[in-house]
Amino acid sequence: MMNDTVTDAPAMEPTAAGRQARLAQVLACPACHAPLQLDGGEIVACAACGHTGKRLWKNGSGQLKFGGFDSEELTADALNRIKEHVKKRFNKVYPTAIKVLSPVMDRNLIMPFLRSFNLEHDLVADFGCGTHRRDQRVICMDGGTYPNVDIVTDLRRLPLAEGSLAGGISIAVLEHVPDPAAHIAEMHRVLRPGGRMLVFVPFMQPFHASPYDFQRYTEVGLREQFPQFEVLSVKVGAGPTSGMLWTLQEWLAMLLSFGSMRLYRAILPLTWILSPLKLLDLLLAHHPAAAVTASGFVIEVRKPA
Ligand SMILES: [Zn+2]
């Protein structure tokens, strides 16, 4: 039985209700950072400054919406239009399909990081989750309105109080934003002192708009992005075969399409047959020279206590 004061709140699935209950403790206005109260209504208004967000009940999750991308932004690029369509239609299997078909083999670093927290007790967020839900207890945030997302938001203006999270992950997000420093500063604000972040960024990867793509990072360049944090480790997050393979697939599609974008788009999926070669990164990601042409890096940082 729910609390008497919120009897008008529509029913939620239990895991979503659990996340929302924990979120309610730390929710803050993205504009002025004053605490925000949740009720069963569809409008969430800041009592201090009047800034409003929405609560979407249609998939039973009580998803909060404070901004994010509009659908034109998500579909402006042709390839991304297809990706967004597939993501929306096949939300549940999209992460698995990408895992199998993609030329990039990520090292298994995310789940061990999440398991280093007591997720029943420690609040951890995925900043830019896309269609992933890596654990039912993790708060999922993204600019895109996917069903798995708890808070749709501009990731530079998080609706969370200062110091409210024990941890966070940002997986292949910073390359897609024009001002990564603003994102890093905002993640720093909402982390509690001693809180830890795991961040994956690409190095040797072709252009991939989602809906935008702005930058790549070398190993040393990545360390420079987190001046307000202690750097705990930087590792190869995806190895050199992944770096080479994705570029090779793009190159083959160009070589065999004789200047035709239609042919190029038709050939590209055929080149995915080469993707299992990524398994070579089980070995090569550990080579001492792997960082020279790695597909991407993972950095773990801590907000000083
Ligand atoms: Zn406000």
Boltz pocket constraint, residues with backbone or C-beta under 6 A from the ligand:
constraints:
  - pocket:
      binder: B
      contacts: [[A, 29], [A, 30], [A, 31], [A, 32], [A, 33], [A, 34], [A, 46], [A, 47], [A, 48], [A, 49], [A, 50], [A, 51]]
      max_distance: 6.0
